[in-house]
Structures are given as structure tokens and as C-alpha cells.
């Protein structure tokens, strides 16, 4: 796993992806098109912009924010991989997963055993890894049965010395790239319609 925090804290914007401005021509969405994920910040909804049918982008302040995830059942589990560039999108092999019987294996960050350890009720850190993911279930989806939330106030990852560190969202300089997956039929196969790509820009 590459070192993460030096990349995040660099003064230059990462990956050459500029923050989106309202009115740039993209379609504004209240929630993501496949998993119906929503973003909130400061008690207000933050709309997404659709880049295509699979990828949405959101522009956030460098302050704590919330990802709201739909309640689907009693034992909901969401997986969210986050990284500093869009290589995790390619690793998902979206074209292969659009076929009726996807031949593609799970991407490396969703393989069994790659869920990153967090506190029982979540620490508020969005953990970064191109070979691991944030495993959200139980109290990590919040204490309220009627509303699943992932409250993010920090970014966690390896520093230049390979030591795990957590920094506040205020330190974020470049975009983050997320792959979200909900295994709707519980078959362990990441199929088209069960996942989507998100880009988090900060201003």
C-alpha cells in the first residue's frame, strides 16, 4: 500500500481533477444514481453532479461531513474504498461487471479480509487504502435504526514513515476517490447496479 498522507497534505491538487463549480453543465443530483447515497454538511444537503451513469462528484468544504446511506434491512453492510486517485475505479472493472455473469473477481480492496479495523461505533475517520476498505455495519452505520450515516471528520492513512496517522478533514488538499458497494443479493459478487464511483472535491 502506497504512503497516503504525504499525498493528501501536498499543496498541489491531486490527480489534476479540479473542484466543480455550480453551473458547469453537469446534472445536479440529490443522491447517487445506484445506491442512493446522499451527502450532508453543516446540517444541509450537498448535491452531487453526475459525470456519467456510474460516477458522481460532490464539492465539500474542508470540514466534517456525513454520508447518508439508505436503510435496506436489519443487517445492512456497506463497503467503501477510498483512495487518492482514480486507479480504484479501473480496478473495479466496470465493463466486466455489466455482463449477466461477471467474470471479474472482486477488486483488491474488497477481497475477503480487507475491511479496515475501526472502533465498534466508528471513529469518524475515512480510512484510505487501495487494497482495503471501510466496512460499515452495525453501530458503524450510526446509532439510529431509521437512518444509516457515516460521519467523517478525519482522514486516516500511512504517513511517509509507514506509520498510521489520522488528520482532520481541514488538512485535505486534493480530491478523494471512493468506490461504494452494497451486495444486494448477498452473493459476494460485485455486480453492475450494486456499486458506484464518487469523487470528493474540497474547497
C-alpha positions as CSV (number, residue, x, y, z in Angstrom):
1,X,0.0,0.0,0.0
2,X,1.5,3.3,-1.0
3,X,2.1,6.1,1.5
4,X,-1.1,8.2,1.8
5,X,-0.9,11.2,4.0
6,X,2.1,12.9,2.2
7,X,0.0,12.9,-0.9
8,X,-3.1,14.3,0.8
9,X,-1.2,17.0,2.5
10,X,0.6,18.2,-0.6
11,X,-0.2,21.8,-1.5
12,X,-1.0,20.9,-5.1
13,X,-4.3,19.4,-6.0
14,X,-4.0,15.7,-6.6
15,X,-4.7,13.9,-9.8
16,X,-5.4,17.0,-11.8
17,X,-9.1,16.9,-11.0
18,X,-10.4,20.4,-10.4
19,X,-13.2,21.2,-7.9
20,X,-16.5,21.5,-9.6
21,X,-18.4,24.8,-9.7
22,X,-22.2,25.0,-9.8
23,X,-23.4,25.6,-13.3
24,X,-20.6,23.8,-15.1
25,X,-23.2,21.9,-17.1
26,X,-23.4,18.6,-15.2
27,X,-26.7,17.2,-13.9
28,X,-27.4,18.0,-10.2
29,X,-28.5,15.0,-8.2
30,X,-30.0,14.8,-4.7
31,X,-28.5,11.4,-4.3
32,X,-26.2,9.0,-6.2
33,X,-27.9,7.1,-9.0
34,X,-27.4,3.5,-8.0
35,X,-27.0,3.3,-4.2
36,X,-28.9,6.5,-3.4
37,X,-26.1,7.8,-1.2
38,X,-26.5,11.4,0.0
39,X,-24.1,14.0,1.4
40,X,-24.7,16.5,4.2
41,X,-22.5,19.1,5.7
42,X,-23.3,21.7,8.4
43,X,-26.9,20.3,8.6
44,X,-27.6,20.9,4.9
45,X,-27.8,18.6,1.9
46,X,-24.9,18.9,-0.6
47,X,-26.0,17.9,-4.2
48,X,-23.9,15.7,-6.4
49,X,-23.1,16.3,-10.1
50,X,-23.4,13.3,-12.4
51,X,-20.3,12.8,-14.7
52,X,-21.9,9.7,-16.2
53,X,-24.3,7.0,-15.1
54,X,-21.7,5.5,-12.7
55,X,-19.7,8.4,-11.4
56,X,-20.9,11.3,-9.3
57,X,-18.9,14.2,-7.8
58,X,-19.5,16.3,-4.8
59,X,-17.8,19.5,-3.6
60,X,-17.4,19.9,0.1
61,X,-15.8,22.4,2.5
62,X,-12.8,21.2,4.4
63,X,-15.0,20.4,7.4
64,X,-16.8,17.3,8.8
65,X,-19.4,15.9,6.6
66,X,-21.9,13.0,6.6
67,X,-22.6,10.3,4.0
68,X,-26.2,9.1,4.4
69,X,-26.8,5.5,3.3
70,X,-30.3,4.0,2.7
71,X,-31.7,1.7,5.3
72,X,-32.4,-1.6,3.4
73,X,-32.7,-4.2,6.1
74,X,-31.8,-5.3,9.6
75,X,-28.2,-6.4,8.8
76,X,-27.1,-3.8,6.2
77,X,-23.4,-3.7,5.3
78,X,-21.8,-1.1,3.1
79,X,-18.3,-1.2,1.8
80,X,-16.5,2.0,0.9
81,X,-13.0,2.0,-0.5
82,X,-11.2,5.4,-0.6
83,X,-8.0,6.4,-2.3
84,X,-6.1,9.4,-3.6
85,X,-6.5,8.8,-7.3
86,X,-9.0,7.1,-9.7
87,X,-7.0,3.9,-10.1
88,X,-9.5,2.3,-7.8
89,X,-12.2,2.9,-10.5
90,X,-10.2,1.0,-13.1
91,X,-9.6,-1.8,-10.6
92,X,-13.4,-2.3,-10.3
93,X,-13.5,-3.3,-14.0
94,X,-17.0,-1.8,-14.5
95,X,-17.4,-3.1,-18.1
96,X,-16.9,-6.7,-17.0
97,X,-19.4,-6.3,-14.2
98,X,-22.1,-5.1,-16.6
99,X,-22.3,-8.6,-18.0
100,X,-25.0,-11.0,-16.7
101,X,-22.4,-13.3,-15.1
102,X,-19.4,-11.1,-14.2
103,X,-16.2,-12.9,-14.7
104,X,-14.2,-10.3,-12.8
105,X,-13.0,-11.1,-9.3
106,X,-13.6,-8.6,-6.6
107,X,-11.2,-5.7,-6.8
108,X,-8.3,-6.0,-4.3
109,X,-9.8,-3.5,-1.8
110,X,-13.0,-5.6,-1.5
111,X,-11.4,-9.0,-1.2
112,X,-12.4,-11.0,1.9
113,X,-10.4,-9.9,5.0
114,X,-9.6,-6.4,3.6
115,X,-12.0,-4.5,5.9
116,X,-10.0,-2.0,7.9
117,X,-10.4,-2.1,11.7
118,X,-12.2,0.7,13.4
119,X,-13.9,1.3,16.7
120,X,-17.2,-0.6,17.3
121,X,-19.3,2.5,16.6
122,X,-16.9,4.2,14.2
123,X,-14.1,6.8,14.9
124,X,-15.2,9.3,12.3
125,X,-12.2,8.6,10.1
126,X,-12.4,7.8,6.4
127,X,-9.6,5.3,6.0
128,X,-7.7,5.3,2.8
129,X,-6.3,2.2,1.0
130,X,-6.1,0.8,-2.5
131,X,-6.1,-2.7,-1.0
132,X,-8.6,-2.3,1.8
133,X,-12.0,-0.7,2.6
134,X,-14.1,0.9,5.3
135,X,-16.5,-1.8,6.5
136,X,-19.7,-0.2,7.6
137,X,-22.2,-2.3,9.6
138,X,-24.0,-2.3,12.9
139,X,-23.1,0.8,15.0
140,X,-20.6,1.9,12.4
141,X,-23.8,3.0,10.5
142,X,-24.8,5.2,13.4
143,X,-27.0,4.6,16.5
144,X,-30.4,5.2,14.9
145,X,-32.2,2.3,13.3
146,X,-34.1,4.5,10.9
147,X,-31.1,6.3,9.4
148,X,-27.7,5.0,8.4
149,X,-24.9,7.6,8.5
150,X,-21.1,7.6,8.1
151,X,-19.9,10.7,9.8
152,X,-16.5,11.8,8.5
153,X,-14.3,14.2,10.5
154,X,-10.8,12.9,9.7
155,X,-8.8,11.1,7.0
156,X,-6.6,8.2,8.1
157,X,-3.7,6.5,6.4
158,X,0.0,5.8,6.4
159,X,2.5,8.7,6.7
160,X,5.8,9.0,5.0
161,X,7.4,6.6,7.5
162,X,4.6,4.0,7.1
163,X,3.0,4.9,10.4
164,X,-0.7,5.1,10.6
165,X,-2.0,8.6,11.3
166,X,-5.3,10.4,11.3
167,X,-5.6,14.1,10.2
168,X,-8.6,16.4,10.3
169,X,-10.6,17.0,7.1
170,X,-9.3,20.6,7.3
171,X,-6.0,19.2,6.1
172,X,-7.4,17.7,2.9
173,X,-5.9,19.3,-0.2
174,X,-6.9,17.2,-3.2
175,X,-9.9,15.1,-4.3
176,X,-10.6,11.6,-2.8
177,X,-11.9,8.8,-4.9
178,X,-14.5,6.4,-3.5
179,X,-16.0,3.1,-4.6
180,X,-19.1,2.2,-2.7
181,X,-20.6,-1.3,-2.8
182,X,-23.8,-2.8,-1.3
183,X,-24.0,-6.5,-2.0
184,X,-27.8,-6.5,-2.5
185,X,-28.2,-10.2,-3.2
186,X,-25.5,-11.3,-0.8
187,X,-23.7,-13.5,-3.3
188,X,-20.3,-11.9,-2.8
189,X,-20.2,-10.8,-6.5
190,X,-19.9,-7.1,-7.2
191,X,-22.4,-6.6,-9.9
192,X,-23.5,-3.6,-12.0
193,X,-26.1,-1.8,-10.0
194,X,-24.6,-2.7,-6.7
195,X,-21.7,-0.2,-6.8
196,X,-20.7,3.2,-8.0
197,X,-17.9,5.7,-8.1
198,X,-17.7,9.0,-6.2
199,X,-15.2,11.9,-6.3
200,X,-15.0,14.1,-3.3
201,X,-13.6,17.6,-4.1
202,X,-12.7,20.0,-1.4
203,X,-12.7,23.8,-1.5
